[in-house]
Amino acid sequence: MPLLGALREWLAIWNHWDAVHYLNLAQNGYQATGEARFLIVFYPLFPWVTRIVALVFGDYILSALVVVSVASVVAGLLLKELMQLDYPREIAERSIWFMFIFPGSAALHLPYTESLLLALVLGSFLAARKDRWAVAGILGGLACLSRINGLVLIPALMVEAGHQFSLTRRWRWQWLWIWLVGLGLLGYLFLNYHVHGDPLMFMTYRREHWFQTQLWPWTGIWGKIDMALHGSGEEGAILGVQDLLFIILGFVGTVWACLKLRPSYAVWMVCNWLLFTSTGFIIGVSRFAVVMFPLYLLFSKLSVRHIWYTAITVWS
């Protein structure tokens, strides 16, 4: 049928870059041999959820798009509710606008893990703010199964608990639910052990196959500066100038968060900025910055002035 063929061609458009790996994992699971063994570096929650949804739709690309679409909508709703705890409704609603037009927001609509991660992170923060700490811990644990960024919720939620204690001077045993976040990481380590016999195999493959090593932030940033100045064509424009601009944006947003926002949001910004800059070869910064949700609040507050609203919207 021509219509079915056209649909398959349209779906295939979305199956590129990391999406290929996630869909491979959803369809075939983790492997201990062959080239597929290197895919252990990709965290499992998104492929697992895609596999479950595929039981309904029968197509893995379509199922992945359903997952990211639902997760993106949920993330937007949670962002609005979280922002409304501290800011007027119009600020919260503009935050959603800037989240969905952010240059890296394409990652929220592709078969990547970002939309699911962001929804879980926002849900965890919102639950903590509403004193539903068991829910915050569970969602945080699931975030850890989505990507390493989820682990940042441990210090962020601990700081949130400390901030609440400073306001009320009352200890709450519910704060101990934060430890549930770590179960997500333990689950991922067990997956490594189950597949490869080594709970830290992902670190080996990350270094030897994907050429990712942990270094001081200035090492990778200096590499980006050099690439922006001396790179040619697409390499200089995208891997150099564009990534460097998002590194700077992330840094500015992080400093602003430290000065103006709740301490837990500041911790989230600091740790995430360090995560994507503390590597020998920084790449895909706009995609990784999409989970730094306080940036959308910054844009929203700036856009109270029409000139800033127009400038940020056009830039995005």
One Martini backbone bead per residue (centre of mass of N, CA, C, O) as a GRO file, in nm:
protein
  316
    1MET     BB    1   0.094   0.038   0.025
    2PRO     BB    2   0.153   0.367  -0.020
    3LEU     BB    3   0.084   0.476   0.263
    4LEU     BB    4   0.265   0.279   0.421
    5GLY     BB    5   0.528   0.357   0.280
    6ALA     BB    6   0.523   0.657   0.361
    7LEU     BB    7   0.526   0.608   0.666
    8ARG     BB    8   0.799   0.461   0.675
    9GLU     BB    9   0.963   0.695   0.560
   10TRP     BB   10   0.894   0.896   0.783
   11LEU     BB   11   1.003   0.728   1.022
   12ALA     BB   12   1.303   0.703   0.915
   13ILE     BB   13   1.389   0.999   0.969
   14TRP     BB   14   1.424   0.939   1.297
   15ASN     BB   15   1.662   0.715   1.230
   16HIS     BB   16   1.920   0.866   1.397
   17TRP     BB   17   2.191   0.827   1.547
   18ASP     BB   18   2.103   0.744   1.863
   19ALA     BB   19   1.837   0.611   1.774
   20VAL     BB   20   1.957   0.350   1.666
   21HIS     BB   21   2.048   0.242   1.944
   22TYR     BB   22   1.780   0.250   2.099
   23LEU     BB   23   1.624   0.066   1.897
   24ASN     BB   24   1.808  -0.175   1.923
   25LEU     BB   25   1.753  -0.219   2.227
   26ALA     BB   26   1.445  -0.250   2.206
   27GLN     BB   27   1.460  -0.503   2.008
   28ASN     BB   28   1.742  -0.674   2.128
   29GLY     BB   29   1.897  -0.567   2.344
   30TYR     BB   30   2.157  -0.665   2.528
   31GLN     BB   31   2.499  -0.733   2.440
   32ALA     BB   32   2.815  -0.931   2.462
   33THR     BB   33   2.852  -0.913   2.147
   34GLY     BB   34   2.987  -0.737   1.931
   35GLU     BB   35   2.895  -0.418   1.858
   36ALA     BB   36   2.652  -0.418   2.069
   37ARG     BB   37   2.822  -0.411   2.337
   38PHE     BB   38   2.862  -0.086   2.337
   39LEU     BB   39   2.552  -0.012   2.431
   40ILE     BB   40   2.584   0.001   2.749
   41VAL     BB   41   2.609   0.324   2.764
   42PHE     BB   42   2.305   0.300   2.739
   43TYR     BB   43   2.037   0.362   2.896
   44PRO     BB   44   1.734   0.161   2.961
   45LEU     BB   45   1.450   0.297   2.987
   46PHE     BB   46   1.373   0.384   2.702
   47PRO     BB   47   1.389   0.104   2.563
   48TRP     BB   48   1.187  -0.036   2.751
   49VAL     BB   49   0.941   0.144   2.696
   50THR     BB   50   0.939   0.101   2.392
   51ARG     BB   51   0.893  -0.205   2.401
   52ILE     BB   52   0.617  -0.191   2.539
   53VAL     BB   53   0.473  -0.009   2.327
   54ALA     BB   54   0.525  -0.211   2.085
   55LEU     BB   55   0.297  -0.410   2.171
   56VAL     BB   56   0.083  -0.212   2.044
   57PHE     BB   57   0.216  -0.093   1.757
   58GLY     BB   58   0.471  -0.279   1.627
   59ASP     BB   59   0.660  -0.016   1.615
   60TYR     BB   60   0.954   0.129   1.715
   61ILE     BB   61   0.951   0.416   1.610
   62LEU     BB   62   0.663   0.488   1.685
   63SER     BB   63   0.694   0.423   1.988
   64ALA     BB   64   0.917   0.628   2.048
   65LEU     BB   65   0.747   0.878   1.963
   66VAL     BB   66   0.530   0.838   2.175
   67VAL     BB   67   0.709   0.862   2.422
   68VAL     BB   68   0.831   1.149   2.365
   69SER     BB   69   0.564   1.300   2.340
   70VAL     BB   70   0.450   1.244   2.619
   71ALA     BB   71   0.697   1.340   2.781
   72SER     BB   72   0.695   1.634   2.678
   73VAL     BB   73   0.417   1.713   2.782
   74VAL     BB   74   0.472   1.645   3.077
   75ALA     BB   75   0.711   1.837   3.111
   76GLY     BB   76   0.552   2.097   3.057
   77LEU     BB   77   0.346   2.066   3.291
   78LEU     BB   78   0.557   2.043   3.521
   79LEU     BB   79   0.697   2.311   3.476
   80LYS     BB   80   0.456   2.488   3.533
   81GLU     BB   81   0.397   2.387   3.822
   82LEU     BB   82   0.675   2.450   3.940
   83MET     BB   83   0.682   2.759   3.875
   84GLN     BB   84   0.404   2.830   4.032
   85LEU     BB   85   0.528   2.815   4.323
   86ASP     BB   86   0.700   3.115   4.260
   87TYR     BB   87   0.532   3.216   4.006
   88PRO     BB   88   0.364   3.342   3.777
   89ARG     BB   89   0.180   3.218   3.524
   90GLU     BB   90   0.321   3.366   3.284
   91ILE     BB   91   0.602   3.260   3.348
   92ALA     BB   92   0.538   2.958   3.329
   93GLU     BB   93   0.431   2.958   3.033
   94ARG     BB   94   0.691   3.072   2.901
   95SER     BB   95   0.872   2.837   2.978
   96ILE     BB   96   0.744   2.638   2.782
   97TRP     BB   97   0.804   2.788   2.524
   98PHE     BB   98   1.121   2.783   2.560
   99MET     BB   99   1.152   2.479   2.568
  100PHE     BB  100   1.027   2.421   2.267
  101ILE     BB  101   1.244   2.646   2.123
  102PHE     BB  102   1.488   2.533   2.191
  103PRO     BB  103   1.755   2.434   2.005
  104GLY     BB  104   1.762   2.141   2.172
  105SER     BB  105   1.450   2.036   2.145
  106ALA     BB  106   1.474   1.805   1.938
  107ALA     BB  107   1.536   1.589   2.164
  108LEU     BB  108   1.220   1.580   2.251
  109HIS     BB  109   1.135   1.439   1.946
  110LEU     BB  110   1.334   1.227   1.952
  111PRO     BB  111   1.476   0.899   1.996
  112TYR     BB  112   1.538   0.996   2.298
  113THR     BB  113   1.593   1.051   2.656
  114GLU     BB  114   1.529   1.352   2.739
  115SER     BB  115   1.220   1.363   2.788
  116LEU     BB  116   1.211   1.151   3.011
  117LEU     BB  117   1.414   1.279   3.200
  118LEU     BB  118   1.275   1.556   3.237
  119ALA     BB  119   1.010   1.451   3.355
  120LEU     BB  120   1.138   1.309   3.603
  121VAL     BB  121   1.283   1.552   3.724
  122LEU     BB  122   1.040   1.741   3.756
  123GLY     BB  123   0.878   1.541   3.928
  124SER     BB  124   1.080   1.527   4.161
  125PHE     BB  125   1.083   1.824   4.239
  126LEU     BB  126   0.779   1.857   4.282
  127ALA     BB  127   0.750   1.645   4.504
  128ALA     BB  128   0.946   1.781   4.702
  129ARG     BB  129   0.791   2.054   4.722
  130LYS     BB  130   0.523   1.866   4.823
  131ASP     BB  131   0.624   1.635   5.025
  132ARG     BB  132   0.682   1.377   4.814
  133TRP     BB  133   0.946   1.182   4.867
  134ALA     BB  134   0.889   0.905   4.749
  135VAL     BB  135   0.833   1.007   4.464
  136ALA     BB  136   1.102   1.149   4.423
  137GLY     BB  137   1.274   0.889   4.449
  138ILE     BB  138   1.148   0.721   4.223
  139LEU     BB  139   1.190   0.923   3.990
  140GLY     BB  140   1.496   0.941   4.033
  141GLY     BB  141   1.559   0.645   3.974
  142LEU     BB  142   1.453   0.656   3.681
  143ALA     BB  143   1.648   0.877   3.589
  144CYS     BB  144   1.903   0.694   3.631
  145LEU     BB  145   1.793   0.497   3.394
  146SER     BB  146   1.832   0.725   3.165
  147ARG     BB  147   2.074   0.896   3.307
  148ILE     BB  148   2.335   1.028   3.483
  149ASN     BB  149   2.184   1.292   3.568
  150GLY     BB  150   2.002   1.163   3.789
  151LEU     BB  151   2.223   1.167   4.017
  152VAL     BB  152   2.194   1.477   4.083
  153LEU     BB  153   1.942   1.445   4.270
  154ILE     BB  154   2.076   1.388   4.533
  155PRO     BB  155   2.202   1.669   4.599
  156ALA     BB  156   1.948   1.835   4.530
  157LEU     BB  157   1.754   1.704   4.743
  158MET     BB  158   1.931   1.757   4.987
  159VAL     BB  159   1.922   2.065   4.958
  160GLU     BB  160   1.615   2.088   4.974
  161ALA     BB  161   1.595   1.975   5.258
  162GLY     BB  162   1.780   2.187   5.388
  163HIS     BB  163   1.605   2.430   5.311
  164GLN     BB  164   1.351   2.340   5.464
  165PHE     BB  165   1.489   2.332   5.740
  166SER     BB  166   1.569   2.638   5.748
  167LEU     BB  167   1.257   2.724   5.756
  168THR     BB  168   1.140   2.511   5.999
  169ARG     BB  169   1.320   2.336   6.199
  170ARG     BB  170   1.243   2.040   6.074
  171TRP     BB  171   1.250   1.709   6.091
  172ARG     BB  172   1.229   1.460   5.817
  173TRP     BB  173   1.198   1.128   5.735
  174GLN     BB  174   1.123   1.155   5.427
  175TRP     BB  175   1.413   1.228   5.324
  176LEU     BB  176   1.517   0.925   5.302
  177TRP     BB  177   1.401   0.873   5.006
  178ILE     BB  178   1.649   0.964   4.840
  179TRP     BB  179   1.790   0.680   4.817
  180LEU     BB  180   1.626   0.579   4.565
  181VAL     BB  181   1.797   0.704   4.344
  182GLY     BB  182   2.039   0.496   4.368
  183LEU     BB  183   1.888   0.245   4.249
  184GLY     BB  184   1.922   0.318   3.953
  185LEU     BB  185   2.227   0.279   3.943
  186LEU     BB  186   2.230  -0.012   4.046
  187GLY     BB  187   2.068  -0.122   3.808
  188TYR     BB  188   2.281  -0.049   3.592
  189LEU     BB  189   2.515  -0.212   3.715
  190PHE     BB  190   2.369  -0.484   3.699
  191LEU     BB  191   2.343  -0.487   3.395
  192ASN     BB  192   2.644  -0.499   3.341
  193TYR     BB  193   2.688  -0.765   3.494
  194HIS     BB  194   2.482  -0.944   3.340
  195VAL     BB  195   2.617  -0.899   3.051
  196HIS     BB  196   2.958  -0.870   3.136
  197GLY     BB  197   3.061  -0.913   3.449
  198ASP     BB  198   3.070  -0.581   3.481
  199PRO     BB  199   2.960  -0.295   3.642
  200LEU     BB  200   3.197  -0.104   3.471
  201MET     BB  201   3.193  -0.139   3.155
  202PHE     BB  202   3.096   0.138   3.051
  203MET     BB  203   3.367   0.283   3.108
  204THR     BB  204   3.543   0.128   2.914
  205TYR     BB  205   3.378   0.185   2.651
  206ARG     BB  206   3.375   0.491   2.675
  207ARG     BB  207   3.688   0.511   2.639
  208GLU     BB  208   3.763   0.298   2.397
  209HIS     BB  209   3.513   0.357   2.188
  210TRP     BB  210   3.400   0.671   2.255
  211PHE     BB  211   3.625   0.869   2.366
  212GLN     BB  212   3.553   0.908   2.687
  213THR     BB  213   3.686   1.143   2.921
  214GLN     BB  214   3.774   1.258   3.232
  215LEU     BB  215   3.800   1.612   3.274
  216TRP     BB  216   3.867   1.915   3.293
  217PRO     BB  217   3.679   2.165   3.168
  218TRP     BB  218   3.910   2.340   3.030
  219THR     BB  219   3.995   2.134   2.820
  220GLY     BB  220   3.737   2.124   2.640
  221ILE     BB  221   3.699   2.432   2.608
  222TRP     BB  222   3.965   2.487   2.464
  223GLY     BB  223   3.898   2.308   2.224
  224LYS     BB  224   3.657   2.485   2.132
  225ILE     BB  225   3.811   2.744   2.085
  226ASP     BB  226   4.004   2.630   1.873
  227MET     BB  227   3.778   2.538   1.675
  228ALA     BB  228   3.647   2.821   1.635
  229LEU     BB  229   3.918   2.956   1.522
  230HIS     BB  230   4.033   2.694   1.321
  231GLY     BB  231   3.795   2.589   1.203
  232SER     BB  232   3.617   2.442   0.929
  233GLY     BB  233   3.319   2.492   0.852
  234GLU     BB  234   3.126   2.278   1.023
  235GLU     BB  235   3.324   2.237   1.252
  236GLY     BB  236   3.348   2.538   1.339
  237ALA     BB  237   3.039   2.604   1.368
  238ILE     BB  238   2.933   2.356   1.544
  239LEU     BB  239   3.178   2.233   1.719
  240GLY     BB  240   3.252   2.525   1.802
  241VAL     BB  241   3.063   2.779   1.823
  242GLN     BB  242   2.798   2.648   1.919
  243ASP     BB  243   2.904   2.497   2.168
  244LEU     BB  244   3.027   2.747   2.304
  245LEU     BB  245   2.763   2.906   2.342
  246PHE     BB  246   2.629   2.687   2.529
  247ILE     BB  247   2.840   2.696   2.747
  248ILE     BB  248   2.795   2.992   2.819
  249LEU     BB  249   2.495   2.975   2.877
  250GLY     BB  250   2.521   2.766   3.105
  251PHE     BB  251   2.698   2.944   3.286
  252VAL     BB  252   2.512   3.185   3.318
  253GLY     BB  253   2.273   3.020   3.431
  254THR     BB  254   2.428   2.912   3.677
  255VAL     BB  255   2.495   3.179   3.813
  256TRP     BB  256   2.204   3.276   3.836
  257ALA     BB  257   2.103   3.039   4.007
  258CYS     BB  258   2.297   3.091   4.249
  259LEU     BB  259   2.173   3.390   4.302
  260LYS     BB  260   1.827   3.343   4.253
  261LEU     BB  261   1.773   3.050   4.333
  262ARG     BB  262   1.724   2.769   4.440
  263PRO     BB  263   1.960   2.558   4.553
  264SER     BB  264   1.868   2.301   4.394
  265TYR     BB  265   1.883   2.433   4.112
  266ALA     BB  266   2.180   2.506   4.126
  267VAL     BB  267   2.287   2.219   4.148
  268TRP     BB  268   2.176   2.120   3.881
  269MET     BB  269   2.338   2.317   3.706
  270VAL     BB  270   2.627   2.265   3.792
  271CYS     BB  271   2.639   1.953   3.742
  272ASN     BB  272   2.554   1.959   3.440
  273TRP     BB  273   2.777   2.138   3.335
  274LEU     BB  274   3.007   1.949   3.428
  275LEU     BB  275   2.927   1.695   3.270
  276PHE     BB  276   2.959   1.828   2.965
  277THR     BB  277   3.267   1.954   3.026
  278SER     BB  278   3.413   1.686   3.166
  279THR     BB  279   3.565   1.639   2.873
  280GLY     BB  280   3.773   1.592   2.607
  281PHE     BB  281   3.497   1.579   2.414
  282ILE     BB  282   3.277   1.810   2.325
  283ILE     BB  283   2.925   1.727   2.255
  284GLY     BB  284   2.604   1.825   2.217
  285VAL     BB  285   2.514   2.073   2.402
  286SER     BB  286   2.221   2.148   2.328
  287ARG     BB  287   2.109   1.873   2.417
  288PHE     BB  288   2.216   1.868   2.719
  289ALA     BB  289   2.084   2.153   2.800
  290VAL     BB  290   1.771   2.077   2.805
  291VAL     BB  291   1.777   1.985   3.126
  292MET     BB  292   1.821   2.298   3.207
  293PHE     BB  293   1.539   2.436   3.317
  294PRO     BB  294   1.620   2.727   3.435
  295LEU     BB  295   1.657   2.862   3.157
  296TYR     BB  296   1.349   2.909   3.104
  297LEU     BB  297   1.316   3.107   3.334
  298LEU     BB  298   1.514   3.316   3.238
  299PHE     BB  299   1.372   3.379   2.971
  300SER     BB  300   1.099   3.457   3.097
  301LYS     BB  301   1.201   3.699   3.267
  302LEU     BB  302   1.325   3.857   3.031
  303SER     BB  303   1.045   3.860   2.850
  304VAL     BB  304   0.893   4.095   2.979
  305ARG     BB  305   1.052   4.220   2.766
  306HIS     BB  306   0.989   4.241   2.437
  307ILE     BB  307   1.277   4.242   2.320
  308TRP     BB  308   1.355   3.970   2.454
  309TYR     BB  309   1.138   3.792   2.340
  310THR     BB  310   1.217   3.832   2.045
  311ALA     BB  311   1.517   3.754   2.059
  312ILE     BB  312   1.485   3.463   2.173
  313THR     BB  313   1.291   3.355   1.960
  314VAL     BB  314   1.467   3.403   1.710
  315TRP     BB  315   1.716   3.247   1.806
  316SER     BB  316   1.557   2.970   1.849
   0.00000   0.00000   0.00000
